[in-house]
Amino acid sequence: MGIFEWWIALQDGSKADWLAGTATALAFLFAVVQLAIELRRRKLAEIQEQAIQVSGWFDAYHHHFVVRNSSNALIYDVFIYLVDDDFKEHYRRSPNDFSLKMRLVAPGTQVTVPCNVDYTKLTKVPLVDLIFRDSAGRVWMRDRYGNLVPQSKALEELRPETKDIDYYEPAPQIF
């Protein structure tokens, strides 16, 4: 007996019970899936709490890198570098001119660092990628478009060229 024959053989009251039971089960399953999605969203928001308060950019007007840590905790192993189509060849030749590495950025501070880039030769305003480690030890990348992406590797594994770059120790500015 197939499912169709089985359904026809049921009495009318039995069919209604089956439909109600199936609808209830599906509603329960939907509620469980929604709960799981909400719990995952909350966990991700908790994990990102510090990282979303960290940003970096290149200030073309003042000709320097800027890293801002608006959180209430230190960030570590900060690596900031310029990204642009016109910029790629220069970066491969001399990463020290186009990037910098800092041991830490204090909470509630903004760090500005002069950049040796001859900005007048570029056709576009350079964008910045920023890699850092939060106070919980998680590595993050804030890409040139502002997206915050968790990383599974340490800075030296993500960007091997950073081993050759000396740490810069700027004086923080409280904002």
C-alpha atoms as one frame of an Amber mdcrd trajectory, in Angstrom:
protein
   0.000   0.000   0.000   1.454   3.317  -1.076   1.136   6.610   0.765  -1.642
   7.789  -1.527  -3.748   4.688  -0.901  -3.045   4.960   2.817  -4.251   8.585
   2.844  -7.484   7.704   1.038  -8.141   4.823   3.439  -8.035   7.156   6.487
 -11.297   8.411   7.886 -12.008  12.137   7.559 -11.422  12.861  11.267  -8.156
  10.993  11.141  -6.980  13.078   8.177  -7.568  16.292  10.110  -5.598  14.921
  13.062  -2.724  13.983  10.781  -2.689  17.425   9.145  -2.813  19.206  12.523
  -0.036  17.009  13.915   2.151  17.561  10.862   1.576  21.319  10.978   2.416
  21.374  14.696   5.611  19.402  14.112   6.658  21.732  11.289   5.929  24.814
  13.412   8.019  23.355  16.239  10.868  22.583  13.836  10.691  26.137  12.456
  10.845  27.569  15.997  13.905  25.424  16.836  15.702  26.547  13.665  14.898
  30.213  14.414  16.193  29.807  17.973  19.437  28.270  16.706  19.903  31.150
  14.229  19.281  33.748  16.948  21.703  32.058  19.380  24.374  31.939  16.680
  23.820  35.631  15.880  24.129  36.569  19.557  27.294  34.518  19.984  28.857
  36.134  16.909  27.890  39.604  18.182  29.509  38.809  21.535  32.681  37.556
  19.854  32.838  40.632  17.591  32.110  43.100  20.384  35.678  44.414  20.580
  36.653  43.889  16.947  33.812  46.002  15.541  35.260  48.982  17.410  38.609
  48.831  15.598  39.203  50.595  12.291  42.037  51.794  10.105  42.398  54.070
   7.112  44.808  56.145   5.068  44.335  59.889   5.480  45.380  61.247   2.088
  45.026  64.868   3.190  47.461  64.546   6.101  49.421  61.753   4.428  49.358
  59.175   7.240  47.940  55.869   8.426  45.295  56.013  11.143  44.317  53.182
  13.497  41.478  53.746  15.946  40.656  51.445  18.860  37.336  52.622  20.307
  36.998  49.544  22.504  37.778  49.261  26.201  40.603  46.743  25.708  44.001
  46.593  23.998  44.458  45.245  20.479  47.709  43.496  19.594  49.894  42.679
  16.583  48.322  45.355  14.409  49.320  45.243  10.747  47.995  47.905   8.409
  48.792  48.146   4.711  47.689  50.086   1.688  45.813  48.323  -1.084  45.240
  49.711  -4.560  45.654  48.540  -8.148  48.285  51.193  -8.776  49.964  50.201
  -5.573  50.572  46.468  -5.946  53.928  46.657  -7.742  55.328  49.184  -5.273
  54.200  47.063  -2.337  56.047  43.997  -3.608  59.261  45.987  -3.881  59.228
  47.726  -0.538  56.554  46.749   1.987  58.054  48.994   4.681  56.989  52.090
   2.746  53.408  50.963   2.392  52.628  49.147   5.610  53.315  49.220   9.298
  53.175  46.894  12.236  52.467  47.856  15.843  52.666  45.706  18.976  49.523
  47.187  20.472  47.018  50.017  20.356  45.639  51.153  23.698  41.902  51.298
  24.334  40.162  54.552  23.469  43.060  55.814  21.352  43.797  56.757  17.797
  47.275  56.310  16.357  48.483  58.308  13.356  51.658  57.345  11.557  53.303
  59.258   8.683  53.467  57.301   5.437  56.315  57.468   2.913  54.049  56.933
  -0.088  54.254  59.488  -2.872  50.509  59.836  -3.030  50.629  62.296  -5.955
  51.646  59.478  -8.335  48.606  57.358  -7.517  45.426  57.642  -9.587  43.139
  56.501  -6.752  42.999  57.130  -3.031  44.632  54.046  -1.537  42.502  51.850
   0.668  43.654  50.032   3.788  43.492  46.459   5.056  43.996  45.986   8.786
  44.853  42.751  10.608  44.896  42.639  14.421  44.463  40.387  17.432  41.795
  41.245  20.010  42.173  40.912  23.782  40.717  37.385  23.649  43.453  36.309
  21.210  41.229  36.114  18.108  42.750  37.383  14.843  40.597  39.673  12.686
  40.895  41.407   9.354  39.072  44.642   8.591  39.290  44.752   4.824  39.404
  47.792   2.559  35.604  47.783   2.281  35.007  47.793   6.037  34.080  44.121
   6.316  35.195  42.417   9.515  36.398  38.869   8.868  37.637  36.428  11.534
  40.950  34.777  10.642  42.040  31.289  11.608  45.778  31.985  11.468  48.219
  34.335  13.175  49.500  37.449  11.402  52.825  35.892  10.372  51.016  32.985
   8.734  48.521  35.242   6.936  51.130  37.710   5.712  54.641  36.134   5.775
  56.216  39.384   4.542  55.426  40.980   7.924  58.357  39.136   9.512  60.718
  41.585   7.794  58.896  44.688   9.020  60.031  46.299  12.249  57.466  47.264
  14.856  56.535  50.917  14.953  55.887  52.335  18.423  53.804  55.492  18.002
  52.550  57.739  20.755  48.788  57.200  21.083  46.349  60.081  20.914  43.241
  59.903  23.085  40.166  60.993  21.159
